[in-house]
């Protein structure tokens, strides 16, 4: 334990140095309950380094004893920021959509970024609740439960899978709060349709099997849910820029959820409900202004095609106002003197970034060609920041934010393995050290 404490202090000093030199820091946070019924707040930090690399790591896993009212939640976040001396650098705090977390975010002096993965999951849940898939899903859940909860039935399914030359894979039961679990369950059922039918034919049971029409419904539902899983996975990373992808992702979802004349009535109903719920949640809970600026500062999406034409110039106007308000850069992204090539990219040797008016800066940046969606926007800024230094400072601020709270979910997966039934009496300070070390050393 002494060695662990020494290692923790050494690694903590390294992270403190990263936070000290960082210009802006974004946070994600969430609460977790251990097997010993203790409450913990997990907080992760995200920053862009001088070398234009996105770093993410745990800050604190703090045991809490107060009721999770909004004021207490806000104070917990402030305790963590004061401990690391980054209170003045925080830009956004990402949380889930729980009411206490949303209310706490309003108290905090930081921008609030609601987890997009939680939003999409709620859209799917609401859309399924009032659709033509309810009956088929209910039957499917009973079939999955019948096989999963019986070892004999599970063995029989594996035997049928082997006979048919398929992989031996268990069925999955969906959980409303688990992202994409309904899609995963349907995938397994569709892949093992013949094996499931053969398994149930061997038994005397009172289950009502799915009709061919209901199997067809599940296949259509699978294709409807696939885009949501794709977007969740794209936005769930923590080693690359994700907040600037949110609005293009929403635009993509609206496009694939457009109804057509060939859609059955139940498919059209699902698509309509999904679009309406997504629009409502985006208007009520999403910080669209922050995301619009982040999208404009991403060279992959700076054409703003994901926005209505009437909104695009308004975004550039807001960005111009931010350039007006921005103070001169306190430090450069590199300690090296600027190269002549970088100065030439700005127009002429005598025309510096400080002398350029915001409108001129915007024109130069907008004239740059967009890059492929597969390219990294931070690599582009690393190569072009000298030509657009003031905008680069804003990019460093806005592109640091993550689109989801997935880093906290991963943090609690680790915590669940550490604070297990045999180690349920671990001191909270030791829990913090072990979970943080796991995060810090794995990143390196």
N, C-alpha and C positions, 0 to 999 in steps of 0.2 A: 504493500500500500504506500510505503514511503517513496518507492520508485515511481509509482503512478502519480503521486502528488508532485514530485519533482518534474516529471515529464509534462504534466498539465501546466505548471507554471512556466516552463520553457516555451511550450507551444502557445500559451496564452499571450506571452510577450510578443511572439511573432505576429499573431493576429492583431494585437494592439497597434503594432507598427503599421500594418496594412490599413487599419482604420484611421490612424493619425495622418497618413499622407493622402488618404482618399478625399476627394472633393465632395462627393455625395454618397450617401448610404441609404439603401432601401431595406425595409424589414418585412418579414412575414412572421405571424404568430398564431398560436392556437393552444387550447387547453386539452389535457389528456388525464385520464384517471387510471392509476395503476391497479394491479391485482389486489393490493392491500388497501384499496379505496382511498388513496392519497391523490390529491389534485396537483398537477404540474402545468406550468406555462412554458412552452417551448418557443424560443425566438431565434430566427436565423437572420444573418446579414448578407447583403448583396451589394457589390461595388465594382466599378470599372477602374482598373489600374492605369498607371501612366503609360503602360505598354498596350493599352486598349484590350485588356483581357477581362472577362467577367468572372469575378470570384464570388463564391457562395460558401458560407460555413456557419456552424452553430455559434450562437452567442451565449445562451444560457438555457438551462432546464431548471426552472425555479419552482420549488414547492410553495403552494399557496394554501392558506387556511381560511381566508375570508370567503363569504358568499360572493359569487361572480356577478355582482351588480356592476353597472357601467362604470361608476366612479372607481371601484376597486380594480377593474380590468385596466382602465386607463393608467392608474397609478403603478400597476405592475409593469407596464411597458416603459413608463418613465424611469422606474428603478433600474431597469436593464440599460437604458440609454445613458443614465448618469454613471452607472458602474463602469461603462466603457468610454465615457467622456465623448459621446457622439451626438448629444442632444441637438446641437446646432447644425448637424450635417444631415439629419434624417429628412428624406423627401416624402416617402410614402410608407404606409403600413398596410400590408396585405393580410386579410382575415377571411373567415367564412362569413356566411350571411346570417349567423345567429343574431337575435335581437340585441343581446347584451354587448356583443362585439361591435355591431353597427353603432349602437349608442355610445360605446366607449370611443370609437373612432371620431365621433363628432366632438368629443371633449378634447381629444389630443390635438396638438398644434401641427399635425402633419396631414398630408393628403391621404385619403382612404382608398385602397384598391381592393375591391371585392373579388374573391376567387372566382375566376371564370368557369372552372371545372364544376364548382358547386352550382353555378347558375345553369349550366347545360344539363346537369343531372336533374335539377328541379324541373326544367322544361320538359325533359323526357318523362319524368314521373307524372306531371300534370297532364301531358298529352295522352299518355297511356290510360289514365284514370277515366277518361271520357271518350273512349274510342271503340271501334269494332273489334279490337284485339282482346278485350277483357275475357271473354269466354274461352278462347283458345289458350290464353296465358294461364287461366285458372286450371284447366285440365292438365296443361303441361307441368305446372308446379306439383300437382298431385302425383303425376307419373315419376317425376324426379325424386320426390320425397319417398315414394313407395320403394324405389330401387336403392336410394342412398341410405335409408335407415334400416336396411336389412342386409347383413353380411352375405346371406345365401343368395339374395337377389343380385347383389354386386358381383359375386363369383359367377353367377349364371350369365350376367351381361358380359363379363370378361371372356367367358368361354365362347359366347356368340360372336364377339368381336374378333377373337382368334380364328374362328371358323370362317368368317367373312374376309379374313386377311386385313383387318383394320388394327390400328393402334389400340392398346388397352388403356383407355382413358376414362376416368370417372365422370359422372354427370355433375353439373354445377347448379346449385340453387341460387337464385338471385336474391339480393338484399336491396331494399329501396335506397339505402344510404351509401351503397358501394357503387362507385362509378363503373358504368358499362357492364355491370354484372348481368343485367337482363339480356344484353347482346351476347355475352359469353355463354349463357345458358342456352339460348336459341341456337348458337353455333354448334354446340355439342349435340343438341337434340337432332338437328338437321343432318349432321355428319353421321350419327349413329341411329338413324331412323330404322333401318332394317334390323339392326341388332336389338334395339329396344322392342320392336314388334315381336321378334322371335323369342325374346326373353319372357315377355308377358304371355305369349301363346303357350308357354310351358306351364303356366300356373293357372289356378282357379282364383280369380280375383273379381272384384266388383268395380274395377276402374273403367271409366268410359274412355275408350281410345279416341284419339283425334281422327276426324274425318279427313278425306283427301282435300276438301276445301280449307279445313283448318290448318293442315300442313302447308298448303299454299299461302295462307295468311302469314304463317310464321316466316316463310321465306321472304315475303314482301316486307315484313317488319324488320327482318335482318338487314335488308338493303336500306331501309329507312334509318336504322340506328348506326350503320357503319360510318357515315360522315361525322356524327357526334364523337365517336371513339377516335377517329382520325384527328379531329380538332383538339380533343382533350390531351392526346399524346403529344401533339405538336406544341401545345401551350404548357405542358407539364414539365419541361426541362428547366434546369437551373444553371447550366453551363453555357447557355447561349441566350441571345436577346429574344424575348417573347412578348412583351407588352405591346410592341409595335405591330404584332401579328394579330391582335385581338379583333380589330375592326375589319381587316381583310377576311379573317376567319368567319366572323358574323355574316359578312357579305356572301361568302361561299355557302354558308348554311341556308341563308335565305334563298339563294339561287337553287340549290338542290331540293329545297322544300316547296318550290313553286308547283302548284297543281297543274295538271294537264288533263285533256279530255279523255285520255286512256286510263286514268286512275280510277279504281273502284271507289265507291262512296266512302268506305271506311278509311282508305288511304288518304283521300282528300280531306277528310275530317281530321285525321292525325296531323297532316301537314299544316292545315289552317290553324289548329290549336297550337302547334309548335311555334309557328311564326308569330302569332299574337302574343303568346307568353314570353317569347324571347324579346320581342320589341318592348313589351311592358317592363320586363326586368332590366333591360338596358337603359330605358328612360329613367327608372326609379332608383337603381342601385349602382350603375356603372359611372365612373368618372370619365365621361366621354371627352371632355376638354383635354384632360391629360393624355388620353389615348390618341386623340387627333394630332396633338403636337408630336408625340412619340412616333406616330406613323409618318408624319411629314419629315422627321429627322432620320428616318430609315431609308437609305438610298434604294432599297428594293421596292418600296411602296410610296415614294414621295410624289408620284403622279396622282395620288389620292383617288384612284378610280373606285375605291371601296366606299366613297362618300358621294352623296348627290352633288351635282355640278354647282348648285347654289351654295353649298357649304364650303367648297374648296378654297375660294378666295378669302373667305372669312378666317379659315385656318392660317393662311399665310399672313393675313393682317394681324392676327393675334401673335404669331411668331415674330413679326416685325416689332410689335410693341414690347415683347420680351427682350429683344435685342436693344431697344431704346433704354429699357430699365436696367439692363445688365451693366454692372460695374466692370472696369478694366480687369483682365485676367490677372489673378494674384500670382500664379505660377504657370509655367508651361508644362506640357505633357512630357517633355524630355528636358534634361539639363543641358543638352548640346545646343550650340548656337544654330540659328536657322540657316538652312542651305539656300544657295541662290536659286536652285530649281524650285524650291517652295515659294520663294518670293516672285519668281517669274509667273507661276501659276496664278497669282493674284492680279496680274495685269501688267505691272512695271516695277522696276527696282525702287522707285521713289514712292510708290503707292502702297502704304502699309495697311494692315487690317484695321488699325485704329482710325485711319483717315477715311476709310470707306463708310459711307452712310448705310444704315440698315437696309434701305431699299436696294442699294447696289449689292450688298452682301447676299440678300435674298435672290436677286437676279442671277448672280454667279452660281449659287448653289442649285437653283432650279434649272439652270442651263446644263448642269452635269447630267450625263445619261444615267438612267436607272440601271441597276445591276440585276443579275439573275436571282431568282428566289432561293436558289441553292447556295448562293454566296453569303459570306458572313458580313453583316453591316459594320461590325467593329474593325474588321480588316480593312474595309474601305475607308473608314475614318482614320485608321492608323496611317494610311497612305496619303490622305488628303487633308488632314487637320490643319496643316500650315496654311493652306489656301482658304480655309474657312474657320479660322480659329475661334471667333466668337460663337459661331453656330456649333462648333465642336464642344465648347463648354456646355451648351444647352443639351447637346446629344448625350454627353457624359451624365447629365442629370436625369434626363427623361428615359433613356434606354436602360438605366440600371434597374428599374422596377420590373418585378416578375408578374406574370399574368395569373398565376395560381399560388395556392399555399401548399403545393406538393412537397417542397422542402421540409415543412413541418410534419407532414404525414410520414415522410421517410424517417424523420427524426424519432417519431413515436414508434415506428416499427422497430427501430433499434432499441429504444427504451423498453419496449415490451419484451424483448429477448433478454435484456439485462435484469429488469425487475420482474423476475418470474416467481413462481410459488416458493421455490427453494431459497430465493434471495429477497423475499418481500420485506425484510427488515433493514435493507440497506439505508444508510443515512442519506438524506436528500442531497447533501453536499457531495457525497460519493457518486450518487446517481448523475449529478451534473457533470462531474469530472469524467466519468466513464463514457457518457453519451457524447460529450463535446470532443473528447479525444478520438472517439470512433469517427466522428465527422471530420476533424482536422487532419488526422493521419491518413484517412482514406482519400481525401482530396489531394494530398501530396503524392 
